[in-house]
Amino acid sequence: MCPSLSDFPEDGLGSLTQLRELDISGFSEELEAFPAGLVKSFQHLNLSGSLESLWIYGWDKLKSVPHQLQNLTALKSLTIRDFNGEEFEEALPDWLANLFSLRHLYIIGCENLKHLPSSTTIQCLSKLETLWIHGCPLLQENCRKEENGCEWPKISHIQTIEITG
C-alpha cells in the first residue's frame, strides 16, 4: 500500500495484457476520487479481456464506485470494500448490469450502503451465483430473508448468499 499515492500513469496498466487479478487500494485519503490515470487504465484492461478478479478499496472522501469499472465486462469477481464516506451513495450503481460476466460479488465494510442496484440490474447479472455481504449493517438488514428485507426479492434467486456481521 502507498497511503500517500495521489496519481497514476494513464496507461499504467495497459501493457499488462495477461493481468487476471488486481487489488486497488492505498491512495491518499485526501483525494475525492480515484486518480484519472487509473480509471482510464480500466479501458485498456478491457481491451485484452484478461482481468477476471478485482478488489477495489475505498476511503472516506469517495462518493461512489468509479463508473469506469463498467468497462470491465470480462470481470468474474468483484469485491467492493471500505467505501465508508458519509456522502457515499446509498445504493450500488445500475451500471453494474454491464458486468455481464460477473459470477461473484463481495461487498465488505460499506457501512452507509443501504441498497443494491435495481431489480432490473440484478436480473441482467444472469451469471451471478455468489453474493457476500459483510460489515454493511444497513444493507445487511435490507437483504435478510428472515426480516422481510426490502432487497431480498432482488437477490432470492442467487445460488449462494452470505450475509454476516
Summary of the structure (lengths in Angstrom):
residues: 165
radius of gyration: 15.6
end to end distance: 25.9
largest distance: 48.2
contacts: 501
relative contact order: 0.12
helix: 24%
strand: 20%
